[in-house]
Amino acid sequence: MPMNAGDIQRLIEEALPDAEVTIRDLAGDGDHYAAEVVSEAFRGKSRVAQHQMVYQALKGKMGGELHALALQTSVPQTDG
């Protein structure tokens, strides 16, 4: 059974409470998503470490209920 965008967003926000999460269904099939996650928790971490944090938030659903996730992570932009 595919995951819906709301479930993906909820799991990420539970693991990274400060995160701004945007989810897009890429194929309209509930199986291929793009996620943009912006969190202070990523500051100082490599891109690989940031992505691992998001995959951990998905609690093993990647590759099962969630077939494909195009992931973009970043830290919040500071003003000034």
Protein Blocks (a to p, Z undefined) as FASTA:
>chain_A
ZZdfklmmmmmmmmmmmbccddddfkonopaccdddddfklgopafklmmmmmmmmnnop
goplmmbacddddddddeZZ
